[in-house]
């Protein structure tokens, strides 16, 4: 033909998380990279990092005293940064005196919600050291390191298998006091492992089971 003919198309309805449009385009759900909790002079600050924020409208920080029943303590709008990594923080000015469990609820534009992993921070002033959970841990999953009344500084985290081979080496910056630090496990086999956390003057060793 002498004159070209241009064709166009649209897709309906609008696609949302975990849906596929007529052309086969798939929208990935939001991904929580990390969730952390830090003790501050005015309470606890919760920090979370996400990506694939394509369909997220807002976030709600939820707190629990027993890890089962959660209530919202604050909300913030999503920046809508798409596939880029976004970091959010929200303070908890009135945490419980002992254990505090936190999780993030992401509200999508289609009304559905997605939940982050749960982190626990203990504000009991009598203890000092590092505890690790969950234990047993899930293979290719993650660990949470609970820093309890420890000095501010840089800590080295090493994980060794039963043959003494180091399978993980990571550096953590602790702000002092109490905090929860997530650690992603490498691709390792099921079994017993030794977790060593140390800085210039302190060393803590714990044994974990990976299932």
C-alpha positions as CSV (number, residue, x, y, z in Angstrom):
1,X,0.0,0.0,0.0
2,X,1.1,3.5,-0.6
3,X,0.3,4.7,2.9
4,X,1.2,2.6,5.9
5,X,-1.5,1.4,8.3
6,X,-0.7,1.6,12.0
7,X,-2.4,-0.8,14.5
8,X,-2.6,-0.3,18.3
9,X,-4.0,-2.2,21.2
10,X,-4.9,-1.9,24.9
11,X,-5.2,-4.4,27.7
12,X,-8.1,-4.6,30.1
13,X,-8.6,-4.9,32.9
14,X,-5.6,-3.2,34.6
15,X,-3.1,-5.8,35.8
16,X,-2.1,-6.1,39.5
17,X,0.4,-8.2,41.5
18,X,0.6,-11.8,40.4
19,X,-1.6,-11.3,37.4
20,X,-0.8,-11.6,33.7
21,X,-2.2,-9.3,31.0
22,X,-3.4,-10.4,27.6
23,X,0.1,-9.9,26.2
24,X,1.7,-12.2,28.7
25,X,3.4,-9.5,30.9
26,X,3.8,-10.6,34.5
27,X,4.0,-8.3,37.5
28,X,6.1,-9.6,40.3
29,X,4.9,-9.2,43.9
30,X,6.7,-6.8,46.3
31,X,9.9,-8.3,47.7
32,X,11.1,-7.5,51.3
33,X,14.9,-7.4,51.2
34,X,15.2,-6.9,55.0
35,X,13.3,-5.9,58.1
36,X,15.3,-4.6,61.1
37,X,14.5,-3.1,64.6
38,X,16.8,-0.8,66.6
39,X,16.5,0.4,70.1
40,X,16.8,4.2,70.3
41,X,16.6,6.7,73.2
42,X,13.0,7.4,72.3
43,X,11.9,3.8,71.7
44,X,12.4,1.4,68.8
45,X,12.9,2.3,65.1
46,X,11.8,-0.2,62.5
47,X,13.5,-0.2,59.2
48,X,12.6,-2.2,56.1
49,X,13.9,-2.4,52.5
50,X,11.8,-3.4,49.5
51,X,11.9,-3.8,45.8
52,X,9.3,-4.5,43.0
53,X,7.2,-1.7,44.4
54,X,5.1,-1.6,41.3
55,X,1.6,-2.1,42.8
56,X,2.1,-1.0,46.4
57,X,0.0,1.8,47.9
58,X,1.1,2.0,51.6
59,X,2.8,0.2,54.5
60,X,1.6,-0.6,58.0
61,X,4.0,-1.4,60.8
62,X,2.4,-4.0,63.1
63,X,3.6,-5.0,66.6
64,X,2.9,-7.9,68.9
65,X,3.8,-8.9,72.4
66,X,3.5,-12.7,71.7
67,X,4.2,-13.1,68.0
68,X,0.7,-14.1,67.2
69,X,-1.7,-11.2,67.6
70,X,-0.5,-8.0,65.8
71,X,-1.8,-4.5,65.8
72,X,-0.8,-1.5,63.6
73,X,1.3,1.2,65.3
74,X,1.8,3.4,62.3
75,X,1.5,3.8,58.5
76,X,3.4,5.4,55.7
77,X,2.8,5.8,51.9
78,X,4.8,3.9,49.4
79,X,7.1,6.0,47.2
80,X,6.3,3.8,44.1
81,X,9.9,3.4,43.1
82,X,9.2,0.4,40.9
83,X,12.1,-2.2,40.7
84,X,14.5,0.1,42.6
85,X,15.3,-0.6,46.3
86,X,13.4,1.7,48.7
87,X,14.2,2.1,52.4
88,X,11.6,3.1,55.0
89,X,11.7,3.7,58.8
90,X,9.0,4.2,61.4
91,X,9.4,4.8,65.1
92,X,7.7,3.0,67.9
93,X,7.7,5.4,70.9
94,X,6.0,3.0,73.3
95,X,7.4,-0.5,72.9
96,X,6.7,-3.2,75.4
97,X,9.2,-3.7,78.3
98,X,10.2,-7.2,77.2
99,X,9.7,-8.9,73.8
100,X,8.4,-6.8,70.8
101,X,7.6,-8.6,67.6
102,X,7.3,-6.5,64.4
103,X,6.2,-7.1,60.8
104,X,5.3,-5.0,57.8
105,X,2.0,-5.2,56.0
106,X,2.1,-3.9,52.4
107,X,-1.2,-2.8,51.1
108,X,-1.5,-3.2,47.3
109,X,-3.6,-0.9,45.0
110,X,-6.0,-3.8,44.4
111,X,-6.7,-4.1,48.1
112,X,-4.7,-7.2,48.8
113,X,-2.0,-7.3,51.5
114,X,1.4,-8.9,51.7
115,X,3.3,-9.6,55.0
116,X,7.0,-9.3,55.7
117,X,9.0,-11.8,57.9
118,X,8.7,-11.1,61.6
119,X,11.5,-9.7,63.7
120,X,11.8,-9.7,67.5
121,X,13.6,-7.3,69.8
122,X,13.9,-7.8,73.5
123,X,14.2,-4.6,75.7
124,X,14.9,-6.5,78.9
125,X,17.9,-4.6,80.4
126,X,19.1,-7.5,82.5
127,X,20.6,-9.6,79.7
128,X,23.7,-9.1,77.5
129,X,24.8,-11.1,74.5
130,X,23.5,-12.4,71.2
131,X,20.7,-14.9,70.5
132,X,19.8,-16.3,67.1
133,X,16.4,-17.3,65.7
134,X,14.8,-19.2,64.1
135,X,16.6,-22.3,65.2
136,X,16.3,-24.7,63.4
137,X,16.7,-22.4,60.4
138,X,15.3,-23.1,56.9
139,X,17.8,-24.0,54.2
140,X,18.4,-21.0,51.9
141,X,16.4,-18.9,54.3
142,X,17.6,-16.2,56.8
143,X,18.6,-15.8,60.4
144,X,17.9,-13.0,62.8
145,X,20.7,-12.0,65.2
146,X,19.3,-10.4,68.4
147,X,22.0,-8.0,69.9
148,X,21.2,-7.5,73.6
149,X,22.8,-4.6,75.4
150,X,26.0,-4.7,73.4
151,X,28.3,-1.8,72.7
152,X,28.2,0.2,69.5
153,X,30.6,-1.0,66.9
154,X,31.4,-3.2,63.9
155,X,30.9,-7.0,64.4
156,X,32.1,-9.8,62.2
157,X,29.7,-12.7,61.6
158,X,31.2,-16.1,60.5
159,X,29.3,-19.3,60.0
160,X,31.3,-22.6,60.0
161,X,30.2,-26.1,59.0
162,X,31.1,-29.2,61.0
163,X,34.3,-29.6,59.1
164,X,35.5,-26.2,60.2
165,X,35.0,-24.6,56.7
166,X,33.7,-21.1,56.7
167,X,30.5,-20.8,54.6
168,X,29.6,-17.2,55.4
169,X,31.5,-14.0,56.3
170,X,29.6,-10.8,56.9
171,X,30.1,-7.4,58.6
172,X,27.4,-5.8,60.7
173,X,27.3,-2.3,62.1
174,X,25.5,-2.3,65.5
175,X,24.2,1.1,66.8
176,X,24.5,0.0,70.4
177,X,22.0,-1.3,72.9
178,X,19.4,-3.7,71.4
179,X,18.8,-4.4,67.8
180,X,17.8,-7.2,65.4
181,X,20.0,-7.8,62.3
182,X,18.9,-10.2,59.5
183,X,21.4,-12.5,57.8
184,X,20.7,-14.3,54.5
185,X,22.0,-17.8,54.6
186,X,24.1,-19.0,51.6
187,X,23.3,-22.2,49.7
188,X,24.4,-24.8,52.3
189,X,23.4,-28.3,53.1
190,X,21.2,-29.3,56.0
191,X,23.1,-29.9,59.3
192,X,24.7,-28.3,62.3
193,X,26.6,-25.0,61.9
194,X,28.5,-22.8,64.3
195,X,27.7,-19.1,64.2
196,X,30.5,-16.8,65.5
197,X,29.9,-13.1,66.2
198,X,32.9,-11.0,67.3
199,X,34.4,-7.5,67.5
200,X,37.6,-6.2,69.0
201,X,36.9,-7.3,72.6
202,X,33.9,-9.7,72.4
203,X,33.2,-13.1,71.0
204,X,29.9,-15.0,70.9
205,X,29.4,-18.5,69.5
206,X,26.1,-20.2,68.9
207,X,25.1,-23.5,67.3
208,X,22.3,-23.7,64.8
209,X,20.5,-26.5,62.9
210,X,19.7,-25.9,59.3
211,X,16.9,-28.1,57.9
